[in-house]
Amino acid sequence: MAETPETNKPDFRNGFPIHDLGDGSMISGQADGEELVLVRRGDEVFAFGAHCTHYGGPLAEGLIVDDTVRCPWHHACFSLRNGEALRAPALDPVPCWRVERLGDRIFVREKVSPSAPKRGTEAPSSVVIVGGGAAGLAAADMLRREGYDGPLTIVSADASPPVDRPILSKDYLAGTAQEDWIPLRPSDYYRDRRINLLLHSRVSSLDTKRRRIALENGEGLEFGALLLATGADPVRLPIEGAADSQLHYLRTFADSKAIIAKAASAKRVVVVGASFIGLEVAASLRARGILVDVVAPESQPLERVMGAEVGLFIRKLHEGHGVTFHLGETVSRVNGRTVTLTDGTHLDADFIVLGVGVRPLLILAEQAGLAIDRGIKVNEYLETSVAGIFAAGDSARWPDPHTGERIRVEHWVVAERQGQVAAKNILGRREKFDSVPFFWSQHYDVAINYVGHAEKWEAIEIDGSLDARDCAVAYKKGGRTFAIVTISRDLQSLHAEAAMEAEIRPQRQEVA
């Protein structure tokens, strides 16, 4: 087995023994200086790029499920046969190489050209997407990938083109991510794919019978099919005595930049809310050397979502990095730099960040007469109560086959995957949305992965040690596992996702 001195990995151009590659296994190597992975599925061997196109996760440490490979970091899914990005959060394919077997050795040959765009398909006369977030961009991207060639418009209230929102409260706010990392797509992407991106634009009304939306500037757009990806807005708390300039929320690129500008001269900040956003903001501000007080009514951070044990672990993690918690409390008033809590405690703050949840934006759907059920009610194909009008992302409430309940989930990957499925169904594919919900949260050097959905549970089982930062936490009800949280167990998280899929997809029970 030839190896290169630079990488100490096999050079697949020189051949690799087939008996060293077990069925369903992967091995990293290189060809012509490019890192790649070999995987064997029965008598077939595939060669593809070593890194996920989302954040560069090592695919060789991922999981093979049928003819796909899944990234261990954020569960992106790629086709082994052509490298296509099948499921978000990755949107771009990984490169593939032709593989040849000679005797008992495998040789990697030339790189295979990317799959040609699919040919035009029968589809609506035009498609309008309301919302420039995760679901909206993923839907537009998938429409073009699936061969839709008609007029395509994204109407976005944001000032910026669609951005990588998860990074806004993590690396970008912490100062470790460059500004040019934030846009999901470069500006020429929209031009090249003929996507009409309308920024600073709000929809004032939706006429479902005339198939038309009106914008606040007086213009109108007709549509053959419509996707409502309106998302959610932060819950805004009225705080006695607080000036608007003192209060910050984090939802948009502009929000994150405003906090960074304030942080440049700040020494102490109060974060209201021990939510994921609130705690990620706290961690990012601590990375900038700012003292942080977290105020929240819960007895433990994230207890409602992850239980008391995980909540205590997260609290100790943040306390170990200098965060001070004031739990069981809220802010009663603000007087200049002094923040007074309900127990009378006075805190000093240069500014305040509020992360107390979001509310789905439903007013457009409500006024148009669409069915509402604590979200825009959709069926398993993400279609609303009006044919040809779909909804995806934070505002959509769908029948989840895993829990048997109708749920609404406010997570980035879910929104992207819903946008992709909605796009296919706009084109008549009739694909059910049955993905297992997944999200991740970053706190300093600790990544927490959550797969599944458990609003309530009867038992929590911990395998491993939270304090050792090596564990899997299962949330169970009626003997079934509805969700699993993992720390430092990325592969186990992927296995959990595949197992949950297998419960409702018998054809996917073969998990390598």
JOHU-V449370 format. One line per field, one symbol per residue. ss: DSSP state (A for helix, B for strand, O for the rest). burial: + if it has 24 or more other ideal C-beta (glycine too) atoms within 12 Angstrom, else -. Layout:
BEGIN
ss = ???
burial = ???
END
This chain:
BEGIN
ss = OOBOOOOOOBBAAAOBBAAAOOOOOBBBBBBOOBBBBBBBBOOBBBBBBOBOOOOOOBAAAOBBBOOBBBOOOOOOBBBOOOOOBBBOOOOOOOOBBBBBBBOOBBBBBBBBOOOOOOOOOOOOOBBBBBOOOAAAAAAAAAAAAOOOOOBBBBBOOOOOOOBOAAAAOOAAAAOOOOAAAOBOOOAAAAAAOOBBBBOOOOBBBBBOOOOBBBBOOOOBBBOOBBBBOOOBBBOOOOOBOOOAAABBOOOOAAAAAAAAAAAOOOOBBBBBOOOAAAAAAAAAAAAOOOBBBBBBOOOOOOAAAAAAAAAAAAAAAAAOOOOBBBBOOOBBBBBOOBBBBOOOOBBBOOBBBBOOOBBBOOAAAAAOOOOBOOOBBOOOOOBOOOOOBBBOOOOBBBBBOOOOBBBOOOOAAAAAAAAAAAAAAAOOOOOOOOOOOBBBBBBOOBBBBBBBOOOOOOBBBBBBBOOOOBBBBBBBBOOBBBBBBBBOOAAAAAAAAAAAAAAAOAAAOOBO
burial = --------+++++-++-+--+---+++++++--++++++++---+++++++++++-+++++++++++++++++++++++++++++++++++++++++++-----++++---+----------++-+++++++++++++++++++++-+-+++++++++-+++++++++++++++--+----++++----+--+-+++++-+++--+-+--+-+++-----+-++++++++++++--+-+--+---++++++++-++-+++-++--+-+++++++++++++++++++++-+++++++++-++++-+++-+++++++-+++-+-+++++-++++-+----+++-----+-++++++++++-+++-+++-+-++++-++++++++++-+-+++++++++++++-++--++++++++++++++++++++++-+-+-++++++++++++-+++++++++--+--+-+---+----+++++-----+++++++-+++++++++++++--+---+--++
END
